[in-house]
Amino acid sequence: MRQAQWHAHVNAVNAPPALRHWLTGGGSLTAKLKAHSQAFRVQCLHQHTARCLSDEAAIIGLHRAGRVWEREVLLRCDGRPAVFGHTVVPMQATATDWPLFSALGERSLGTTLFGDRMVRRGELGYARLRAGHPLVQRARLALAQDGCVIDDQALFYARRCLYQRHQGLLLVTEVFLPAVLELSLNASAA
């Protein structure tokens, strides 16, 4: 399935209890991941122009899927990929809207967003992504290049949030990978 059904409440996606606090937590996901691991790192997979997904277009103010600035990363905890991050910014956004976006490199977008008092955060949306969804396919490819293989029937849970700074919009989607559940287990065992 190439489209995701996004919901305003986490109950609609029937996420496992151990994953719920990752999906619903307020504040920076980066900060939470750092708190649950010894070593946190952002691995930038790419940052370039691309065509946004059809379920992203309306939320970022486009009439239909079109060209955007796209950034995809793996958020790694203790060397293991825990979250696949996907960010899109409409092409009409300016450097004034998102001054640091083009120069993030391996830095965390979350740290930038939560450290800027001019950024307004929207409501979280939640989805359960199936194997055919483009973000799942991209996450699987990144994981395969890392030597990780995930069951073809696995469901991926995701959340997304729209941010605004000046007139610029930025949509961040975070796809939670199986390793994130181990972070919760390790924290409770410690």
N, C-alpha and C positions, 0 to 999 in steps of 0.2 A: 504494500500500500504506500503510495507516494505522498499522500496528504496525511497530515496529523490532525486529530481532533483535539483542540486546545480547550482547556476548562479553567474556570476561575477558582475552583476549589480542588485541593489535592485529593479529597475523597473520591472524586469522579474517576481517578486513574487507578484506584485500588492498589496502591504501592505497598510493598512489604513494610511492616512496622520499622525495621532497621533503616530503611531508606527515607522514611517520612521526615525525619529531622533534617536530613540533607536537603530535601526538596523545599521544605517550608521555612527554613531558618532565615531570619532577618539579618541584615548586615552583609558583610562581605564574605562570599564563599572562599575567597583566597585566605582570609584570616582564619576561617574555620578549618580549612585544609592544613594550614600551617600549624594550628593548635593540635591536630591529630597525627602529626608526622614529625620525624626528626629532620628531614630534608625536603623542602618544597622547591619545585622548579617549574617554570613555564617554558614549554617547547613550542616555538612558533612553527607551524607546518607551512603556512603561507599567508601572505597579505597582499592582495591585488584586486583588480576589478573583476567582477563576475556577475552572473545573472542571479538575482535573488530567487528564493523558492516561492512558489505561488502562494503558500500560506503566510508568507512574510510581507508581501507587497502592500496590502491594505494597511497593515499596522504601522508601516513606515511612511505612509502617505503617497504610495504609488497606485495608479489606477489598475496596473497589471504588472506582472513580473518584469523587471527591467534591470539595467546595469546598476550595480552598487559597489562600494568598497567592501571587500570581504576579508575577514581575518579568521583563521582557524588555528587552534592551539590544542595541545594536550597539557593538562595540569597534572604534574607528576608528584607523587608523595613517596618518599624513600625509593625513588627510581622507577616506581610503577605508575603507569597511566591510570588516573582515578576519574578524570572528567575530560570530555571532549568539548571544547568551547568553540562556538560559532557566532561571529558578530558581523552584522551588516549595517552599513551607513549609506544613506542615499547619496548619489553623486553630487547633488546640489548643496550638500553640507559644506561649510567653509572651514578654514583653519581657525577662525574665530569661534565657531561652534565647538569643534573638537581639536584643540591645539596640539595635543600630544598623540593623537591616534596614529598619525603616519610614522611616528618615530618610536613606537613602543618596543619593537624588537622582541626580546625575551622577557620584557617587564610585564607585570600583571596589569591587565586592564581594570580589574576590580579595585586594585589599590588606587589607581588614578581616579576612577569614578567616585569612590567613597571618600577620597581626599579632597574633592572639589566641591565647595559649598554652593556653586552655581548649578550643579547637576541635580535635576529632579528625577526621582525614581518612580516608575509606574508600578502597577500591581503585577504580581507574579501570575503566570499562566502555567498550566501543567498538561503534560501529554504522556501517553504510553506509545512509544514508537516501535513499529514493526520492522522486520528485516528489509522490506522494500523501500523504506523511507530514505531519501538521499543522505540525511545526516548519519543514519545508522551505517549506510554503505561507506561513507567517508571515514567514520570512526573505525569500522572494521578494517579498512585499508591501512589506516595509521597504526592500528594494533598489530596487523599482520606484518608490517614492516618492522615492528618492534619485537616480533617473535611470539606474540600472543594470539591464540586461537580461541574464538568464542563460539559456543553452540549456535547453530543456525536458527534454532527455535527460540533463542533468548529474546526477551522483551527488554527494551531500553526505556528508562524513565527519564523525562526531560522537564526542564522548566525554562521559561523565558521571561524577559522583562524588557520593557521599553524605557529608555532613558532620554531625557531632554536637557539640552544646554543651549541657551539662547533660543534660536529657531531650529537648531539641529536635532535630529532624532537618531538614535542608535539602539539597535535591537540585539540583545545578548541572549543566546540559547545555550544552555548547559546540559549536555547529555551525560548522565551518570553511568560510569562503567563498573563492572563487577568488583574491581579492587576497592572501590569506595566503601563497600560493605565491610571489608576486612579492616578498614581504618576504625570503624565503630567497634568491632570485636576487640581489636588490639587496645583501644582506649579503655574499654570496660574491663579487660583482663589485667590492665596495669594497676 
